[in-house]
């Protein structure tokens, strides 16, 4: 899926992802390719981005990225996930 994580002042992440874990109001939500459309409120926590399915097979597997947020909202439509957040910092 195509993933965009945006804050009011910055584009935090843009790229392809195989799996995204969101800190939802009711608990963590895992989003995969072509997930059912949704609009969801997010709470403070980490957005975890796992993109290794789009990489060529190699001996090294990239670790998931994580973005700490205060709150936000996520929208899935088609195969595009747009997350609007109040971000704190990005961790590699």
Protein Blocks (a to p, Z undefined) as FASTA:
>chain_A
ZZddddfkbcfbgcddfbdcdddfkbccdddehiacddddddeddddddfklmpccdfbd
cdddddddfbdcdddehjadcdddddfbdcZZ
